[in-house]
Structure formats: C-alpha cells, structure tokens
Amino acid sequence: MYQFEVTNLSQLNNIFRVFYRKPDLVFLDESTSGIPEDEETEIYHELKNQGISFVSIVHRSNLAKFHEKHLKICSDGQFTFSATTDASQ
C-alpha cells in the first residue's frame, strides 16, 4: 500500500475516490498539483495499472510519459496537438 505525505488532503481524497469507484474515464484538472512529484508519479502509474483512462490538465512535464497525446493551448489562442514524445516542448 502507498504511504503519502499529507500536503493536500482534499486532492488525495479525490484521487482515492477515483480508485475506489474505478470509473472507465476520469477528467483530472490539476488534480495532483499540490502533491509531491514522486507521489504524483505513483498515482498516474496506478491509474494506468488499473486501466482507468484519463484526460488531465497538468503543468508538470514529468507526467508526459503517462499520456498518449498532448494539447498545448497558448495565450494568443493558438494550439498544437501532438504525440506525447513532443509534449516536453
């Protein structure tokens, strides 16, 4: 079982709820931003392991490896859609 540092209990409660309910698809909007990166990586790894599909809004580049596609929206309204291998750009 995982042991998490309590930094943002509300975010962790929401993540645990996802694991409890095991939906086919979940939308995550900065759902792990207040959680340390190593724990965040464990969470995304476990989502993949449990077969839970997700669409997420994140700012940390370390999560790119858990995504197949990357949508970058710029402040001028332009956007790019690319394979995850290009996500770090």
N, C-alpha and C positions, 0 to 999 in steps of 0.2 A: 504494500500500500504506500501511497505517496505521502510525504510529510511536507507541508507547505508553510512558508514563512507568512505570518499574517500581516499583510501590508494593505490589502484592500478586501476586507471581508465580504462586502457586497458583490464584488466581481467574482470571488471564489464561490459564493453561494449560487450565483447564476450559472457558473460553469458546472458545478456539482449537479445542479438541476438538469442540465443537458445530459450528463452521464446517467442520471437516474431515469430520465424519461426516454432516452435513446431515440430521438427523432431521426427520420431519414435525412432531413436537411435542416440546418440551422444557420441563421444570419447573425454574425458577430460584428458589432460596431464598436471597435476599441474595447472589446470585452476583456482583454488581458493587459491593458496599458499600465495598470497600477501594480502589476505582478512582476517580480524579477525575471529577467530574460531566461534563465535556466529553467525556472518553473513553467514559464510560458511555453518553452520548447517542449517540455514534458506533456503539457496539456494538448498541444496540437498533435503531438505524436500519438497520444492516446485517442484523440478524435479519429485519426486515420486508422489506428488499430481496431477500433470498434465499428468502423465502416460508416461513420457519421459524416455525410457530405456537408460542406460549409462554404459560405460566401462570407468573407471577412474584410473589414476595413481596418487596416493597420498602418503604422508608420515605421515600424522596426523592420529592417532589411533581413534580419535573421529568420523571419518567418516565410520568406520567399520559397524556400525549399518544400514547404507544405502545400503550395499552390501550383496549379497547372497553368493558369492564365493570370495576367497582370493588367489591370486597367489603371492608367495614370491620368488623373484629371488635373490640368494646370489652371492657374488663377485667371488666365486670359480666355478660358472656356474651351481651349483645345484639349484633346485627349488622344492617348495612344493605347492600343490593345495589343499585347504581345505574349509570347510564351514566357514562362517563368524564368527561363535561363537569361532573359533580358530584363528581369524585374529589378535588378540592382541599379539600373540606370536612372 
